[in-house]
Amino acid sequence: MIDLIKGKEVLIVGMARSGMAAAELLSGMGASRITIADQKQDHDLASALAKMNRYPTVSVVTGGTPPELVTSSLSMIIKSPGVPPSLEIFKRAQSMDIPVFSEVELAYAFARAPIIGVTGTNGKTTTTALITAMLKEARFDPVVSAGNIGNPLSGQVSNISSQGYIVAELSSFQLENISRFRPAVAVFLNFAEDHMDYHGTIEQYFAAKARIFENQTASDYAVLNAGDSALFALKNETSGQVIWFDRSEVSVGVGLDKDWVTIFNPGSPPLRICPRSEVALPGDHNLENALAAAAAAWAAGADAKSIGDVLSSFQAIEHRLENVSAPGGVSYINDSKGTNPGASIKALQSFPGYSKILIAGGKDKGSDFSSLASVIADQVRYLILYGETKNQIARAVEEAGFSNYRQVADLEEAVQLAHSEAEVGEIVLLSPACASWDMFPDYEARGKLFKKLVQNLGGKTKSKGGHGNDSAK
């Protein structure tokens, strides 16, 4: 990779966090000229532009990604995650045989620490955080979470020695443009339809994610979900040693044995880690995340006690089934990270027996909402819809026989309506099933606004039966 950087011209498409981190890394590695192109205008990128002004070799083009930026003088292009691959700028690069790499591919070239890569449709952030906590508990040092979790890999690789670990959350956007990227431990959690607007077909989406195993060797580990048929089939597609996780016994890996999270290792008796009832995170999907994290941490060398201690104490990360403090006897749950229907289904299923108000909607990614609609009809008392997809979700729930919903203009109105409708003992769940980009820069901004709105609510809440209850004022 260094031969494509030192003294060369490089183009970065996309000026989000990963794009800026890539520019900083390229500058430090001796690139002679770095151009960053972004669709946003100057006023939307003020802080980023100020930061990049510190690097004399970096220039920024705003307001578009003109194909003319691709010239024969370029050695390569770095594509930020989420930038559509269909842009004319990439077609021009292909016609000129200029390679296009993801930011994680760039970062990998300079990584000294082994990488644990985590991909899947849902649960990546939670599993990444769990693995990081387990390795820290096991006294590995340093250990850092990076990648799609909001901490670009390019900004971390120079800081972590070969004695540590980098635990990287990896999206299909990032894996699509790798070349030599090779995680020592690669985790594929689950697979469901998502990002059809980006990948075009579910087959291309799956193929992008499966690239996480592409360069593994016999000294690496592939952690797979034995209960997911699509992933089970990948056992023959990797050269890494396969480690399974499942909610039952497995041949090698982590599963359940008489309701205990257990390590199964051929030639050794099953090693119990933690009772299932003591896993701190709620929901069956979080149990699977816990099993996957335990399998990955075990493969990386963490001891059973450290793994178990984290499983029994780990608290939900921000924006993922995060409990938001509020008065009035109603539980408000921030699941802004639920950006596809599958994630929202799992969120709803995490609270069995509770009456729920769901707030959903956002940017259209080409998702099919029919499965979510069926779960809503079964588990949701009242549905509040906003954003670009509100009409699509409304049609889906009506087809599922559910009519107790209302459409609103924005998240502020949604929270106020939920507050006025909620009864004591109910859960108000923000799990949008959609991306945030129609109204917010990212899911974090959406979740933070939700928490702020909830924390500013008054205390008046309906008691069961609909009578006003002023006691919480």
Helices and strands as residue ranges (DSSP letters): G 2-4, E 9-13, H 17-28, E 33-37, G 42-44, H 46-52, E 58-61, G 67-69, E 74-79, H 88-95, E 100-102, H 103-108, E 115-119, H 124-137, E 143-147, G 153-155, E 165-169, H 172-175, E 185-188, H 196-199, H 202-210, G 211-213, E 221-225, H 229-232, G 233-236, E 241-245, E 253-257, E 260-264, E 271-275, G 276-278, H 284-300, H 304-313, E 322-324, E 331-334, H 341-349, E 356-360, H 370-379, E 380-385, H 390-399, E 405-407, H 411-421, E 427-430, H 443-455, E 461-462, E 468-469
